[in-house]
Amino acid sequence: MVCQTLFWTSVGLLAYTFLGYQLLIGVLGHLGHSRRRPPAPSSTPDCVAVVIVAHNEEARIGERIANLLATPLPLDVIVCSDGSTDATVSEARLAGARVFDFSVRRGKAACLSEAIPALNAPIIVLTDCRQRFTPNTIPRLVGHLADPAIGAVSGILRIGDARTSTGGGVDIYWKMETAIRQSESDFDSCIGCTGAVYAIRRSLFRQIPADTILDDVVIPMLIAMSGHRIIYDSQAEAFDPQPLDPRAETSRKTRTLAGNFQMLLRYPAWLLPWKNRLAWQLTSHKYLRLAGPGLLACIFASSLCLVRLPFYRYCLGLQCLLYLLAATGLAVPSLRLRLFSVPAGFLFLNLMTLRGFFHFFFGPKGGAWERAAPAAQVSP
């Protein structure tokens, strides 16, 4: 009886986490879309600040700034040079940006916490160096902030086509993720923003700990805790030429999932519905996924214990088959059929959850940024 309870509880939680929540928030988002539709972007502020944190980006910082300045709005482009040892600072200034020159590497969160309060623009757009915007991206982001109820706006990251079996599975996951964010936005607020393309009200920004890993979730969540909405605009696009490849994704996903563990422990009050109206969404979207590897292990172990019963014996066989397909997809990247890519991507993401757990709890400084350095020198 205990093993059966464990099996069905684990199956139910796993199904809810990776499928059920998306379906439920999709229905709620559809029902709330007409009520909570954000106003069409129209008015724009006199000036918008765009902030990029860069480390040794001399090869592409000039092109990135030129891409931003093609926007038909007055922009104040700010480059926070995070301990760069190459020509990032000089190239950024040459391209027309103002530079916060941090001589010692501090980490993105520390740079943002110092630079943003020093700016005068009422709206701050946050982005990275690798991506590219369309001329319409920033107007779409900032136009929504004409509504005083909205505190932050996330755009969408368009990523290059996957070239491997596992990458194809992760690509499906990313498409599901963007659908969830849109539904959450239609219902109330999306949980976090896309770090490569989002805008916030400067007046709502709160400094965050220097070792914060998921600044693009923590900053919007702090804004949401002030009573404002965080919305998602799929027409505010950023394009990333780097495809979803497991080798490139391993480091990023490990860090992202370590950041979820950090956030869970650092902001426990966010789990309380009477303090955080988004507690259910946050738990369903972010925190339950951290239990994925444990749930998979419980399903497998309980199936072994119940193997004498035909139904659970079939369940055990099905699990073994799926793990075999996933392992084949991981081992043979050229197998891009969904039969292999979907289980490979799912297994990869859960393996990254384990890596994130060990990286945060047992890695150097629990996955934190380097300690903050002295104040930056700001160029005119």
VENPEVEN-V290738 format. One record per pair of residues at least 6 apart in sequence whose C-alpha atoms are under 8 Angstrom apart, sorted by sequence separation. I is the first residue (numbers start at 0). J is the second residue. D is the distance in whole Angstrom. If there is no record, write none. Layout:
((I	J	D) (I	J	D))
This chain:
((68	74	7) (91	97	7) (92	98	7) (143	149	7) (144	150	7) (161	167	5) (183	189	5) (222	228	8) (223	229	7) (268	274	7) (269	275	5) (272	278	5) (305	311	6) (306	312	5) (328	334	6) (334	340	7) (359	365	4) (360	366	8) (80	87	7) (91	98	7) (144	151	7) (160	167	8) (182	189	8) (183	190	7) (207	214	8) (222	229	8) (268	275	7) (271	278	6) (272	279	7) (305	312	7) (328	335	8) (358	365	6) (359	366	5) (80	88	6) (115	123	8) (144	152	8) (181	189	7) (269	277	8) (270	278	5) (303	311	8) (358	366	6) (359	367	8) (67	76	8) (143	152	7) (161	170	7) (180	189	5) (269	278	6) (270	279	8) (302	311	5) (303	312	8) (306	315	7) (88	98	7) (160	170	8) (180	190	7) (207	217	8) (219	229	7) (302	312	7) (141	152	8) (207	218	7) (270	281	8) (328	339	5) (64	76	7) (88	100	7) (140	152	6) (270	282	7) (302	314	7) (303	315	7) (327	339	7) (328	340	6) (78	91	7) (124	137	8) (140	153	7) (205	218	7) (302	315	6) (140	154	7) (204	218	7) (324	338	7) (325	339	6) (328	342	8) (329	343	6) (99	114	7) (324	339	5) (325	340	7) (328	343	5) (205	221	7) (299	315	7) (325	341	8) (327	343	8) (204	221	8) (325	342	5) (326	343	6) (78	96	6) (80	98	7) (82	100	7) (83	101	8) (136	154	8) (204	222	7) (324	342	7) (325	343	4) (329	347	8) (76	95	8) (77	96	6) (78	97	6) (79	98	6) (80	99	6) (81	100	7) (82	101	5) (83	102	7) (122	141	7) (203	222	6) (299	318	7) (324	343	7) (325	344	8) (76	96	5) (77	97	5) (78	98	5) (79	99	5) (80	100	5) (81	101	5) (82	102	5) (83	103	8) (194	214	8) (199	219	8) (322	342	7) (325	345	8) (75	96	7) (76	97	6) (77	98	6) (78	99	6) (79	100	6) (80	101	6) (81	102	7) (82	103	4) (83	104	7) (194	215	5) (321	342	6) (325	346	6) (75	97	8) (77	99	7) (79	101	7) (80	102	8) (81	103	7) (82	104	4) (155	177	7) (193	215	7) (203	225	8) (81	104	5) (82	105	7) (192	215	5) (263	286	7) (81	105	6) (191	215	6) (192	216	6) (322	346	8) (47	72	8) (49	74	7) (51	76	8) (53	78	7) (55	80	8) (81	106	7) (191	216	4) (46	72	7) (47	73	7) (48	74	6) (49	75	6) (50	76	6) (51	77	6) (52	78	6) (53	79	6) (54	80	6) (81	107	8) (190	216	7) (191	217	7) (259	285	7) (260	286	8) (46	73	5) (47	74	5) (48	75	5) (49	76	5) (50	77	5) (51	78	5) (52	79	5) (53	80	5) (54	81	5) (55	82	8) (56	83	8) (60	87	7) (64	91	7) (191	218	8) (192	219	7) (259	286	7) (45	73	7) (46	74	6) (47	75	6) (48	76	6) (49	77	6) (50	78	6) (51	79	6) (52	80	6) (53	81	6) (54	82	6) (55	83	5) (57	85	7) (191	219	5) (46	75	7) (48	77	7) (50	79	7) (52	81	7) (54	83	5) (55	84	6) (56	85	8) (57	86	5) (58	87	8) (61	90	6) (65	94	7) (81	110	7) (190	219	8) (191	220	6) (260	289	8) (53	83	8) (55	85	6) (56	86	8) (57	87	4) (60	90	7) (61	91	6) (64	94	6) (190	220	7) (259	289	8) (55	86	7) (56	87	5) (57	88	8) (60	91	6) (64	95	8) (79	110	7) (55	87	6) (61	93	8) (64	96	7) (54	87	8) (57	90	6) (61	94	5) (256	289	8) (53	87	8) (57	91	8) (79	114	8) (188	223	8) (156	193	7) (154	192	8) (155	193	7) (191	229	8) (153	192	5) (154	193	6) (156	195	7) (190	229	8) (192	231	8) (196	235	8) (152	192	7) (153	193	6) (156	196	7) (188	228	5) (189	229	6) (196	236	7) (155	196	7) (187	228	7) (188	229	5) (189	230	6) (196	237	6) (154	196	5) (187	229	8) (188	230	5) (189	231	7) (195	237	7) (212	254	7) (213	255	7) (153	196	6) (154	197	6) (187	230	8) (188	231	8) (212	255	7) (153	197	4) (152	197	6) (153	198	7) (184	229	7) (185	230	8) (212	257	8) (213	258	5) (217	262	8) (151	197	7) (152	198	5) (184	230	5) (212	258	5) (213	259	7) (151	198	6) (152	199	7) (184	231	6) (211	258	7) (151	199	4) (150	199	6) (151	200	7) (181	230	8) (212	261	8) (213	262	8) (150	200	6) (181	231	6) (211	261	8) (180	231	7) (181	232	8) (224	275	6) (181	233	8) (150	203	7) (52	107	6) (144	200	8) (140	197	7) (141	198	7) (292	349	6) (52	110	7) (140	198	6) (291	349	6) (292	350	7) (52	111	8) (292	352	7) (291	352	8) (292	353	7) (70	133	8) (71	134	7) (289	352	6) (67	131	8) (70	134	5) (63	128	6) (66	131	7) (67	132	7) (69	134	6) (70	135	7) (130	195	7) (63	129	7) (66	132	7) (72	138	7) (63	130	8) (67	134	8) (70	137	7) (71	138	8) (127	194	8) (60	128	6) (63	131	7) (70	138	8) (126	194	6) (127	195	5) (151	219	7) (59	128	7) (125	194	7) (126	195	4) (127	196	8) (150	219	8) (48	118	8) (59	129	8) (125	195	7) (126	196	5) (125	196	6) (126	197	7) (151	222	7) (48	120	6) (56	128	8) (124	196	7) (125	197	6) (150	222	6) (47	120	6) (50	123	7) (124	197	6) (125	198	6) (150	223	7) (170	243	6) (46	120	6) (47	121	7) (48	122	6) (49	123	6) (50	124	6) (51	125	6) (52	126	8) (53	127	7) (124	198	4) (169	243	7) (46	121	8) (47	122	5) (48	123	5) (49	124	5) (50	125	5) (51	126	6) (52	127	7) (53	128	7) (123	198	5) (124	199	7) (46	122	8) (47	123	6) (48	124	6) (49	125	6) (50	126	6) (51	127	5) (52	128	8) (122	198	7) (123	199	5) (153	229	7) (155	231	8) (166	242	8) (167	243	8) (44	121	7) (47	124	7) (49	126	7) (51	128	7) (122	199	6) (123	200	6) (150	227	5) (151	228	7) (152	229	6) (153	230	6) (154	231	6) (155	232	7) (166	243	5) (44	122	8) (122	200	5) (123	201	6) (148	226	8) (149	227	5) (150	228	6) (151	229	5) (152	230	5) (153	231	5) (154	232	5) (155	233	5) (166	244	5) (121	200	6) (122	201	5) (148	227	5) (149	228	5) (150	229	6) (151	230	7) (152	231	6) (153	232	6) (154	233	6) (155	234	7) (157	236	7) (165	244	7) (166	245	6) (121	201	5) (148	228	6) (149	229	6) (152	232	7) (154	234	7) (155	235	6) (156	236	6) (157	237	6) (158	238	6) (159	239	6) (162	242	7) (165	245	6) (120	201	7) (121	202	7) (149	230	7) (154	235	5) (155	236	5) (156	237	5) (157	238	5) (158	239	5) (159	240	5) (161	242	5) (162	243	8) (163	244	7) (153	235	8) (154	236	6) (155	237	6) (156	238	6) (157	239	6) (158	240	6) (159	241	6) (160	242	6) (161	243	5) (162	244	7) (163	245	8) (154	237	7) (156	239	7) (158	241	7) (159	242	4) (160	243	7) (161	244	6) (158	242	6) (159	243	7) (116	201	7) (158	243	7) (115	201	7) (190	277	8) (116	204	8) (115	204	8) (188	277	8) (190	280	7) (190	281	6) (140	232	7) (112	205	8) (113	206	8) (139	232	8) (112	206	5) (190	284	8) (43	138	7) (111	206	8) (112	207	6) (139	234	7) (140	235	6) (256	351	7) (257	352	8) (260	355	8) (139	235	6) (252	348	8) (256	352	6) (260	356	7) (44	141	8) (112	209	8) (183	280	8) (257	354	8) (258	355	8) (40	138	7) (43	141	6) (109	207	8) (136	234	7) (137	235	7) (253	351	5) (257	355	4) (261	359	7) (40	139	6) (43	142	6) (108	207	7) (109	208	7) (136	235	4) (252	351	6) (253	352	7) (256	355	5) (257	356	6) (260	359	7) (40	140	8) (42	142	6) (108	208	7) (109	209	4) (135	235	7) (136	236	6) (252	352	8) (255	355	7) (256	356	7) (40	141	8) (41	142	5) (108	209	5) (109	210	7) (136	237	7) (253	354	6) (254	355	6) (257	358	6) (258	359	8) (40	142	4) (41	143	8) (43	145	7) (108	210	7) (249	351	7) (253	355	4) (257	359	5) (39	142	7) (40	143	5) (42	145	6) (106	209	7) (108	211	6) (133	236	7) (252	355	8) (39	143	7) (41	145	8) (105	209	8) (106	210	7) (108	212	7) (132	236	6) (133	237	7) (254	358	8) (38	143	6) (40	145	8) (132	237	5) (253	358	7) (37	143	7) (108	214	6) (131	237	5) (132	238	6) (107	214	8) (130	237	6) (131	238	5) (38	146	7) (130	238	5) (131	239	7) (258	366	8) (37	146	8) (130	239	5) (257	366	7) (129	239	7) (130	240	7) (254	366	7) (36	185	7) (35	185	6) (35	186	7) (35	187	7) (28	181	8) (29	182	7) (32	185	5) (21	175	8) (25	179	7) (28	182	5) (31	185	6) (32	186	6) (212	366	8) (24	179	7) (27	182	7) (28	183	6) (31	186	5) (212	367	7) (28	184	7) (29	185	7) (30	186	8) (31	187	8) (211	367	7) (212	368	7) (21	178	8) (25	182	5) (28	185	5) (29	186	8) (210	367	5) (211	368	7) (21	179	6) (24	182	6) (25	183	8) (28	186	4) (210	368	5) (24	183	6) (27	186	6) (28	187	8) (209	368	7) (210	369	7) (209	369	8) (210	370	7) (209	370	7) (24	186	7) (209	371	6) (165	328	6) (164	328	6) (165	329	6) (164	329	7) (164	331	7) (165	332	7) (164	332	5) (167	335	7) (163	332	5) (164	333	6) (168	337	7) (162	332	8) (163	333	6) (164	334	5) (165	335	8) (167	337	8) (171	341	8) (162	333	8) (163	334	7) (164	335	4) (163	335	6) (164	336	7) (168	340	5) (169	341	8) (172	344	8) (162	335	8) (164	337	8) (167	340	6) (168	341	4) (172	345	8) (165	339	8) (166	340	7) (167	341	7) (168	342	7) (164	339	7) (165	340	5) (168	343	6) (169	344	5) (164	340	5) (165	341	7) (168	344	4) (169	345	7) (167	344	7) (168	345	7) (165	343	5) (166	344	7) (164	343	7) (165	344	5) (169	348	8) (164	344	8) (165	347	7) (37	230	8) (107	368	8) (113	374	8) (106	368	5) (109	371	6) (20	283	7) (105	368	7) (106	369	6) (20	284	8) (105	369	5) (104	369	7) (105	370	6) (106	371	8) (105	371	5) (16	283	6) (104	371	8) (105	372	6) (16	284	7) (104	372	7) (103	372	6) (102	372	8) (16	287	6) (17	288	8) (101	372	8) (16	288	6) (101	373	8) (101	374	7) (102	375	7) (101	375	5) (100	375	5) (101	376	7) (99	375	6) (100	376	5) (99	376	6) (100	377	6) (13	291	7) (99	377	5) (100	378	8) (98	377	6) (99	378	7) (97	377	7) (98	378	5) (13	294	7) (97	378	6) (12	294	8) (13	295	8) (97	379	6) (10	294	7) (9	294	5) (9	295	7) (9	297	7) (10	298	7) (9	298	6) (6	297	7) (7	298	8) (5	297	7) (6	298	5) (5	298	7) (6	301	6) (5	301	7) (6	302	7) (3	301	7) (2	301	5) (2	302	8) (2	304	7) (3	305	8) (2	305	7))
